[in-house]
Amino acid sequence: MEKDTFKLRPTDEFIVLIKLLKLKQLAQSGGHANMMVEDGQVNVNGEREFRKRKKLRPGDIVELEGMSISIIK
């Protein structure tokens, strides 16, 4: 599995799941990101995540399509 990180800006406490998918270019658009989450393609901390607006905080790990992204501060 390919590993990656996403560093939050110092002023941010979290990033929303669909925004992360777009920023990391795992989804081509917001609509595509929504569909990926709705279809159960995304895991957060080892569990399937269906909440598009899930707040990801430092320490969270997002997994999909052979990619693992750790959220760091």
ABEGO torsion letter per residue (X at the ends): XBBBBBBBBAABABBBAAAAAAAAGABABAAAAAAAAAAGABBBGGBBBABAABBBBBGBBBBBGGBBBBBBX
